[in-house]
Amino acid sequence: MHGGEEGSRRTIIMPNYLLFEQSIINYSLQDEFVLGQVEVTVTYEGNLDKAIKICLDAAKKHAKSFSKIVKIEPYTRLALDPNGVLIKVRYFIPFYNVQEISSNITKEIYDNITKAKDVDFAYPHTEFVINKKKKVFKQD
């Protein structure tokens, strides 16, 4: 979640026409928990299993007490990206803590990936590979 959905304690007055023309999200209608998510892209050359473990461990640490309440452990979803493997770690947390807990999880993932020798962040860049083998073309 990248938006500023952190509580600001402001009162909002909404014109009636908006109720019919736009989607309104009420996070607390059923209960106080929402699905939080942190995304990270790692290189294809790295240790993917270790990267997944780093992400899960961070989410489990920071969402532990909430996972016990909703009875759903943090989990991951993967996707191939042009720059690497996209890891989405998901967890249930109270809607009023989304920004704080997601920020803590992000920091923990960052710290642990930068310490790992066999996992690297992927980012858009250009790499030139020069093949040193000489190719000889024969003409018949």
Summary of the structure (lengths in Angstrom):
residues: 140
radius of gyration: 21.6
end to end distance: 62.0
largest distance: 82.5
contacts: 313
relative contact order: 0.22
helix: 36%
strand: 21%
